[in-house]
Amino acid sequence: LAGVLPPLRWAWVPEPQALAFAPDSDGDGSVGFGDLVYAPVVEGDASAFRTAKVGFELPVGATSGGQELFITIAQAELSGSVDAAGIASPLVLEGQLSVDDIVTAAIELAGFDEAGTLALLGGVWGFDPSDPPQWVPITAELTVE
């Protein structure tokens, strides 16, 4: 997914402690205010923190008709640290991915069919492709640039 997902822009909020972030869809270094995700720190401090669970959508491209496609991430907790240079890499994200969004993106962006995509995802996450769950877990290390 790294080649499909846009870069994320990160900011540390010192008071009250929180992590703010948003996708930079056009890669120009700016993000829209409406795209910001605010994740308050619920454990630790800048030296080692964990945020509250948040949900957000990551843009992954557009259909041939120009409709934006997103993958929803729910119940996402982020953990990491902040040092003198800023937010340190990596940040760890643990949450849930929408199976429907992954299937739609695979069909629209890669030309997969639904059955094949569900079979592939079922192999990765260990579910029955004929009875897929709504959500699958994700744990990812995110590079902060």
N, C-alpha and C positions, 0 to 999 in steps of 0.2 A: 504493500500500500504506500510505501514511502514515495514512490514516483508519482502517485496519484494525488496524495494529500498536499494541501498548500502549507507553506511555513506557518508556524504559530508565533505570534508576538506576545511576549511575557512581560509582566510588571509585578514587582513586589510592593505591596501596600503596607507601610510600617505601622500605622495606627488607624483602626485596629488591624492587627496583622491578617493579611489575606494575600492570595495570589489572584491576579487578574490576567486574562489572556483572551485572544481572539485570533481566528484564522486571517491570514493576509492573502486573500484569494488572488489578487493580481500581482503579488510579490513586490509591491512598491514601497513597503516599509510602513504603510499606514493601515489602520483598521477602522471600520465604522463603529460608532458608539453603540449602536443597537446590536452589534455582534459580540460585545464584551461579555465574558463570563467572569463573575466574581465568586471566588471560592474562599470563604473565611477559614482561617486556621482554627482547628478544634483541638489540636494536640501539639505540644512542643512550642518552639519558637524559631527564629530565623536560622539557628544552627542545625535544626532538625525538626521539620514540621510535617503535619498531615492535615489536609483540608477536609472540610465538610463534603458530603456527597453532592455533586452537581450534575446537571445534564446539559448537553449541548449538541449542536449539529456541526459536522465537518463537511464542507463542500468538497466533492470529489470529481467534479466535471459537469458537463452539460450534455443533454441529449442532442441528436442531430437537429432537432427543432428549437434548440436553445434553452430548454427548460433545465434549470440547475438541479443537480442531484446531490443528495446529502446522505451521510451515514450518521445515524443518531447514536450517541454514547450516553448511557444513563448510569446513574449511581456511581459516578466517577469520583474516586478519591485520588488526590495527587499528593505525593510526598517528595521531599527533597530538602535542600538547604540553600541558604544565601550566604555569600561571603563578601569580602570587600569589593570584588569585581561585579557583584550582582548575583542573580540566580545561577546556581551551579548546575552543571550537567553531571549526570542525567537527572531528570525528574522521572519519577515512576508513576504511571497511571494504572489504576485498577478499576475496572468497571464492567459494563455490559454493552454489547453491540447489538443493534437491531438486525435480526436475520433478514427481514423483509427488505431493509435498505441495502444490505449487502447483495442480495439476489437481484434487486432492481439495477444496482450499479453494474453488476457483472453482465447482465443482459444488455443494458444500454451502451456501456463503454467497451465491452469486449466481445459482444455477440454470442455469449453463452446462452443456453436455454435454461429454463427454470429447473427441470429435473436434473440436468447435469450439474448445475450450480449447487443444488441441495445435496446431491451425492458427494460432491467435493467437500462442502462444508460439514456434512455429516461425518466424513472421514477424518476431518481435522478436529472437530469438537466431540465426536463420538455419539451423535444422535441418529435416530432413524430418519432418513430423508423423506419417508412418507408421512412422518408426523413431527415436523421440525418445531423446536421451541421458538418463542417470540424473541428471546434474547440469548446470547452466548457470552461467556466471560472473556475479558481481555486483560492482560497485564503487559505493559509496554514500557520500555525505557525511552524517554524522549530527550533528544539532544537540544540544548538551549544554545542558540547562536547569537 
